[in-house]
Amino acid sequence: MFGTNKEYNSTRKILMGLEKNALVDALMTLAGESRSAYMLVLSLVSTTREKVALFKQNIHAITHEDLSGEEILDTLTRSLGMLDPEIMDPKVGLQLMVLFYGTDSWALESTTELDFEFEMIYTDDGCKKFAEFAQRCPDPEYVTQVVEQLIAADGYGMRTKLSTLL
């Protein structure tokens, strides 16, 4: 991790000057060593339809595999990054966000050490992404139904902020 903006900018400048093949090889090496890097690479090379499928696979992994809290947090973060409200159909995006919020119990019950981080991903990052899809959705009644559905099943208080969208 980069300690300062100066260090980040300096490293970025050097990387920008490297050959494309060297960067691709390095990224592929990282993807082979890290689940997070692998998800990032897949997201970069996937079509929108493929990203939707990857998103669903990630959500399924959270709810059906024995992932650690850190793995769940990373999977949620990478999964949100796959969703582009400017490209995706807003209703599809909202449906995916319902799946995203359906993982809150799995996440919060996986560990107590990451409660703050999970709260941030659901109440800030997730809400922001949800709002982007909601703003683009041509059917405000549908948005209202989805928000009400999510709030009604908010056993962990991670969805309350969505009510500001009504």
Secondary structure, DSSP 8 states (H G I E B T S, - for coil): --SSHHHHHHHHHHHHHS-HHHHHHHHHHHHHH-HHHHHHHHHHH--HHHHHHHHHHHHHHHHHS---HHHHHHHHHHHHHH--TTTS-HHHHHHHHHHHHTTHHHHHHH-STTHHHHHHIIIIIIHHHHHHHHHH-S-HHHHHHHHHHHHHT-SSSSSGGGGGG-
